[in-house]
Every structure is written in structure tokens, then in C-alpha cells.
Amino acid sequence: MRIAAEFDALYGARPEGVWAAPGRVNLIGEYTDFNEGFVLPLALPHTAVAAVSRRDDGVLRLHSRDIEGAAGGVVQAEVDALAPGSVSGWAAYPAGVVWALRDAGHAVGGADIHLASTVPTGAGLSSSAALEVVTALALDELYGLGLGRPALAVLAQRAENAFVGVPCGVMDQMASACATEGHALFLDTRDLSFRQVPFDLAADGLRLLVVDTRVKHALGDGAYAERRAGCEAGARALGVRTLRDVSIAQLDDALRKLEGETEAVRRCVRHVVTDNDRVARVIALLDGGDPRAVGALLVEGHTSLRDDLRVSSPELDLVVETAVGAGALGARMTGGGFGGSAVVLVESERADAVSAAVTGAFAAAGYGVPGIFAAVPAAGARRVG
């Protein structure tokens, strides 16, 4: 295995094991996870891979083969000295997991970690969660912690929230840790209960395309945090724990109660409540054997993200408009927005034509060439060597 050989060349010994954790794409349910709502992601074949060995001297050494932003050298830290802000850049994600495990009282010592990743960074496909989850799973096994997958996901989320400083929800980490091949993960982010939903679009003559606009986003820049703050302000004003507690039937009354709040808060509330409802409607369609009807809900979701939450971008809007105009059943931006990726639901025989139309529209607009690939539900985190 290439990564094990690289570890040996880097650290002078073979690793104790090799683990992999995937990125994810979210079919529906955006900005709902930190509101304790519903989401429907699926794991991608793209993974972060980690070769790892324990150390008994309290030293953490981190190296990346190809993660964007890695300078090529080894990042070293004392595990006892790890604290939010003590490690920056790409290394903050695995270092943050070590810190979160130790801060939660788990007996984790030093480690040598060599990482590689095929998950595109800044594309809204959870490259950071893949780094966190693969690190958490490796250390859980090596140090015999016996933590379940949801517990590892929560600790990985805490690493990103408290150590890296991105106030994300738990969807990305849960998808990376718990997804199964051939399924989408219907997740209730309040209690972390989930159901594996069969998702074999090919059998229905369909394809789900991921279009990476190659416009990089950085969720730590404050825009994501602003939307989260808007959601929390709406919940406080309505007297509920989170916006999860506002049903679609209660939305009109809730918006009337929010007349004294800013329009931004009202828009956040409207998006989250309607997107939670869209997740339920998509699940009903999939359970009922009508996946084609999901397309209209994707477009509806994109409109809400664009107009209410205002997290889209010209490139993402162009993908959705062009794909639907070229015959796709539906499309929407996915992930945190401000760039990144969109998903497109299309009949298999129209996939090439839709892809060509999107590529052509980007060229005509003076944008770079987008990356386009079919999303096939893959396995979650696992040991691979």
C-alpha cells in the first residue's frame, strides 16, 4: 500500500494501520443540522486516508502528501500543549481531534500520522470532516477507546467547532463515520438516530451528478456563523429550543411573531423550516419509489438557499439554471455555499448532454472549467490496512 510505504520513508517504520474516511455530498437538508433538524447525505468514493502509529512520548507528528495548503513538512506538537489556536491550517483538523479526545477524558497519547486525500477541498464535500473522522477512527482503534461511530462523529465535530473555529453542525462527520454503500443517510441531528435509505439511482435509470464549480469557499470567514446566529436569534424570539421545533404548519404564525426581528432572521427561519419539510418529502418520495419527483424539491431547495439564506453564488446559480434548462430533473447547491458544488438529478441518457451544457455555460460566462462526476453512495469510515 502506497501510503504505508510513504509512512515508512517519512517516520522510519511501518504504520500500525491504515484507515479511510469519505467526503460526502448532501442530497437535501442544508443549514438544518445545527438546528437539530433533518438531513440526507451520502458518502462519496473520495476519501481521506491515514497511516497511523502510536507514540509513547506525547509527541504528535502530522504530515500530508497532497492536502491543499500543506507545505510538505511535518507539523509537530506536544499533545499536552494542544489548545484551540495552537495549530493552524490543514493540520488543525487532525490535531483538533487529538485535543477533543483528550479533553473528553480519553487516554490518547502521541501519534505519527501521514495523510492523503482525494476529497476536493473547498468544494462543499466535507474534506475537513473526512480528515477528522479518519483520525478519530484510527486513534479509537489504536488506543482501544471503544467509542461508537456517532460518538466519534460528535468528537470530530467538536474539534472543528472548538479547535478549528468553524461552527458546523454534525451532519458531515456523521455521514463520513456512519454511511453505508448504496444508501443515503437519513439523519435526525437532534438525537443522532439514523436510517440507511436505499439509494440506487442507476437501477431507476437516473444519475446524481456533482458539479464542483471550483470556486473555493472558507466557512471560517464569518458568513456561515452569521447564518447560524440568525437561526439562533429566530429560535430565541419564538421561544423554542431550535428551529427544528417549528413545523411547516406553524411557519406562517412564526413569521408573524418575528415581525419585530430583522429580515435576515426571518429569512433564516423560513429556510430552515421549509428545508426540514423538504427532507421529509424527499424521504417519502424515495420510500414510495418515485425518485424522479425529487428533482423539483432540489430546485425548490436551491431557490430557498439563494433567496432566503443568500448563500449561493453566480456560479452555483448558473449550474442549476443551465442543468434544468438542458433537461435535468432538478438541481441545487449543496454544502455551505458561497462556491463549492451543486448536485444535479438527471436521467442517465441525458447526463452527458447536461454536463456539456454546464461546461459550455461556464466557458461562455468566463468561468473556469467545472469538475463533474457521478455520485455513487460509498462506504463510511473503515480500516483499510
Number of C-alpha atoms within 10 A of each C-alpha: 8 7 19 20 14 18 23 15 11 14 16 10 13 17 22 14 16 22 22 29 36 35 33 32 27 24 26 29 29 29 27 27 22 21 22 23 26 29 29 26 26 33 34 25 19 20 28 26 27 31 28 25 21 20 14 9 11 16 18 23 21 21 25 22 16 13 21 13 11 15 14 11 10 18 18 15 17 13 20 13 11 20 16 19 12 13 19 14 11 19 22 26 25 28 29 31 27 26 27 25 22 16 14 9 9 16 13 22 20 20 21 22 25 25 26 18 23 15 24 21 20 25 27 30 28 28 25 24 30 32 33 31 36 33 29 29 26 25 23 20 13 17 13 12 14 12 14 12 20 18 15 25 27 19 25 34 30 24 26 27 17 16 23 26 17 19 19 21 21 25 33 31 33 30 35 34 32 22 28 20 18 17 21 27 25 24 25 18 21 15 9 17 10 18 13 17 18 15 19 17 20 12 8 14 12 19 23 23 21 24 27 27 25 19 19 17 16 18 18 13 11 12 16 20 16 13 20 21 15 22 27 21 20 27 22 13 15 17 11 13 13 20 26 21 16 21 14 17 11 11 15 12 11 20 18 11 14 18 11 11 15 12 13 17 26 23 21 25 28 23 25 28 22 21 27 26 17 22 26 17 15 23 19 14 15 16 13 9 11 13 20 18 16 24 20 16 20 27 20 18 24 27 19 23 25 21 12 19 24 19 20 24 16 11 25 28 19 16 29 25 18 21 28 22 14 18 16 24 23 26 33 33 36 30 27 24 28 25 26 27 30 30 29 31 29 26 20 17 11 15 22 12 15 23 24 14 18 25 22 16 19 19 13 10 11 9 15 14 15 21 15 19 14 15 21 22 25 22 23 27 30 19 15 13 14
